């Protein structure tokens, strides 16, 4: 089988420790190692069709797939778990789990014991990968981008998504919330306009978010809700921001060259 040329990237996601990234494409799926940069594997169009979303579980053999693009083989309302270690030439031999909904899936996040599936107005959390069952269901503000992040740490099971109030972040500790019950609201009022993207650091101690204006990023302590750092762009027009801000520790923040740290925090660059 000849490998098709790369074209039409529909989404790109890093794995939980940023050692790999995966691309959902019109031609299937591509998986790359970061250092050194090299292709680790691929699923061709004949196997999976055009893809809308793909998510890796660390560096394991499990991938979450959602159909999309111009010639999908799988539905946009289903999340399929692909086990690349299973024997078999047919794609059906590799598909081990399916989660199906009534509306399109906009995002998927995974950790070693849970999978989070994001719809436009609702988020579902399931145990994973053994004997999956629904643990939580959260209603959200209208969330057309499927904004959400899940802490990969073994010590902290923190989930963040848009709060009901404009510009707010909702945080849920999945470890301390009982399945089937609603959690007490833990909200950070991060911005005055709608949130455009959000990201947790690996330990789950800090959450970063950006507003739709694209000129402001704020970092908050997830325990105290205290604002730790503020970043402002020198651009008048909005600066494009990645949907996945970063996996970072505070002393190692790396951002676009037009953001600059000043003694009192991040301020405008002249």
Order of alpha helices (4+ residues) and beta strands (2+ residues): beta-beta-beta-beta-alpha-beta-beta-beta-alpha-beta-beta-beta-beta-beta-beta-beta-beta-beta-beta-beta-beta-beta-beta-beta
